[in-house]
């Protein structure tokens, strides 16, 4: 029923700022601060030493750097940060309706943490400093491939040449390149042909995405079919109380065109998620909700 959809209830806040917007805004703001500090005060006064990830910092108990490194980037490589922002925006908006804000934020943080731990283990004796959201961006791509392995997508190769591929192919290529970079270059301390890419951090983020998809997203925490256990009554009452009751009924039989359009939009949400809707389609849903509210 239309009124059972969470985005058709009165408590649905259409103006709430997305977590993706907050992430992108924070990364851009910190990048601007990094550039300003480096240009006017010099590299010594940058944020790399206090917020970037390094083994020296971890040994000094700078544990916050396990997450903060993901919001700093190399100010001399603008293309890098732009690439990460593009991935976070376009892939993130597809995953956010499936995960919700809390799970999306948790996965993002877990990907940064997993990437940081794997990178630190590989570089435990080195002086390197890790910056960038590569672990989180890699995680989002892998998770998208887990949900939609065969959906055809079009990528702009080198931002110019359009190429249509399947997400699972992109995932396989990313994993293969990072495994080769890790084994043949990063572990050996050689210069990678892929530039300064932190292959170990990428693989750590990918692992976090796979663990989430495999064990957490649709996890059944019951004790099994053979376990004859019933929840206490107070638990069942609390769970049922959290289910909001419909606030209005739907009667759009005299609006044939509107009803057909709403049904089409709901089918699109079921197949592709709420994030796939255009501004015009969201407006149609709002008009339908307002029409129901006036009856």
N, C-alpha and C positions, 0 to 999 in steps of 0.2 A: 504494500500500500504506500501511496505517496507520503502520507503523514508519518510513516515509520522511518523515513529517511532522516538521518541526523541533520542534514543541511536544509531540511524543509521545516524544522521546528523553530519556534520563536526564540529559543535559547541559542540558536546557531549564529555565531558572530562572523559575518562575512568580512568585516573590516580588520580582523586581527592580523597583525604583522606576522608573516611566515618566519619560521626559524631559519630558512634558507636566506631570506633577506637580511636577518641579523648577522648570520655568518659572513655573507659577502660584504656587508657594510663594515664589520669588524676587521676583516682582512684588508679591505681597501684603506680604512682609516689608519691601521698600523703600518701599512706600506707607505703611506704618505708621511707618517711620523718618522719612519726609518729614513726616507729620502731627505727629509728636512734636517734631521740630526747629522746625517752623513755629509750633507752639502755645507752646512753652516758651522758645524762643530768638529767635523772630521770623523774618520772611522773609529777612533778610540772611544767616542762617546755614543756609539750605536747601541742597539738593544741586543745584539748577538750574544754578548757575554753574559747578560743577566737572564735572557729569555730563551736563547738558543740551546739546543740539546748538545751536550758534550759529556764525555766520560769524566773529565775533570770536574764538571759541575755536579754530576751524580755522586761522585766520591765526596764532594763537599756538601752533600745532602740538599742540593737544589732540585728537589723532586718535582716542583711545579713545571720544570722544563720538559718533563715527559709529555706535557700537553701544549705548553705555550709555544714550543718550536713550530707547531703547525700553523701559527698565525703570523710568522715572520717569513720573509722571502729575500732572495738576493736582489738588492736594488739595482744591480747592473744587468739583470735579466728580466725585463718587463714581459717578454713573451711567456715566460714560465708562469708567472702569477696570473696572467690573463688566461692561459690554458686551464689552470686549476679552477678559476672562477667560472669558466664556461662549463666545465664538467659538473661542478657543484650545482650550478643553476639548472642546466638542462636535464641531467640525470637525477638530481635531487628532487625536482618537482614531479618526476614520475614516481619516485619511491615514497615521497612524503605521504600521499593518500593511503598507501599500503601499510606503512609503519606507524603513522601518527607522529606527533611532535616529540613525545617523550622517547619513544624507541629510536626515532631518527637521530635525536640528539645523543642518546646513549651509544648508538652504533658509531656515530661520528667520533665521539670521545674514545670509545674502545678501539677504533681503528688507529687513531693517533697513538694511543698507549701501546698497542700491540706492535705497531711499526717502530716506535721508539725503543722498545725492549729488544726486538730482534736486531735493529741497527746497533744498539749499544753492545750486544753480545758479540757482533762481528767486529766492531771497532773498539773493543775494550782496551787495547793497548795503543790506540792511536790518538792524535791530537785534534781530529776533525771536529767540526761543528755542523750539526744537522739543522737545516731550515726548510720550511715549505710544507704545504698541505698535500704532498704527493701520496702519503699513506692513506689519508681519508678519501682523496679523489679516486685512487685505485680501488679502494673498498667499495665505493658507490658503483663503479663500473662493473665489478664482479657481481655484486648483489643484483644489479639490473639484469645481467646475463643469466643469473639463477632464476629470476622470476620470468623473464621473457627471452629464453634462449634462441628462439627461431623467428622472432619479430624482425622484419626487415627495417633497417635504419639507414639513413643517408648521412655520410660524414664528408666534411670538406677536407680532403687531403691537402696539407700545406695551406689550408684556408682558401684554396682556389679550386681544386679538382674534386667534384662530387663523386663519391664512391658508395654504392649500396652494399651493405654487409649484414650479417646476422650477429647479434650480441655475443653468442657463444664463440664465434670465430675471433672476435676482438679479444675476448677473455683468454682464449688459448694462446693467441699471439703475445699478449701482455705477459702471461705467466712464463711462456717459453723465453722471451727476451730477458725478463728479470732473473730467471734461473740461470741463464747463460752469463749474464752480467755479474751475478753474485759469485758463481763458481769460478769462472775464468778470469775475472778482473777484480772484483771488490775484495774477495777473500785473499787474493794474492797481492793486493796493494798496487795493482797495475792501473794504468789510465784506461778507462772504459771508452769504447768508441761511441757510446751513447751519451757522452758528456759527463757531467757531475751527478748523474742520476743515482739516487740512493736505492739500489735494487733491494737490499735487505728490508728497508722501511716499506717499500712497495709490497713485498711479499708478506710482511707482517700485517699490513692493512687488508690485503686480500684474504689472509687466513681468518681474520676477524669477521669479514663478510660471509665467508663460507660457513663458519661455525654458527653464526647467527641464523643463516638460512636453513642449515641442516638440523640444528638442535633447539633453536629458540623460537623462531617465528611461529611455527604451528606445533609447538611442543605440547604433548599430552602428559601432564604431570600426575595423572592417576596412577594407582598401584597395579593396574592390569585388570584384565577381564575376570580373572579368578578371584580377585579380592572382593569380598562381600562386606564393604564398608559404606556406611551411610553418614552423610554430614549431619552434624547436630542441627536441631531446629533453629537455634538462634543464628547460625551461619546461613541457613537457607533463607531465613527472613531478611537478613541483611543484604544478601545478594539480590533477592527479588525487589527490595526497596530501591536499589540503584537503577532499576530499569525504568526510565521515564515513560509515563503514559502519554498516548497521543493527545494533543491539545485541541485538535479540530478534525472534522471529517472532510472528505473530498467529494465534491459533486461538480464535475465539469462536463457533464454529458451534453449541456447546451453549448459548449465551446469545443466543437469537434476539432477544429484546426489546432487549438492550443493543447488539447489533450493528446493529439497525435504527436505534436512536437515534444511535449514533456515525456511521453513514453520513449521516443527516440533518444532523448538526452539521457534518460535513466538507463537505457540499454547501453549507451556509450560509457556511462560511469561504471556499470557492472563489468564491462570488458576491458576498459583502459584506465579506470580510476578517475576521481574527481578532478585531478590536476590536468587532465587532457581537455577539459572544456574551454571553449573560447569565451571572451567577455560577453558576446551576444547570447551564448547559450546559458551562461550564468544569469543574465538578465531575464531570460525567459523563465527560469526557475523562480527567480524573485517575484516576477509578475504573477506566476501561478500561486505562489505562497500568499501574496497579498490578496489575490482574488478569493482564496479560501478563507483568509482571515476576516474578510468583509461579510462572509455569509453566516 
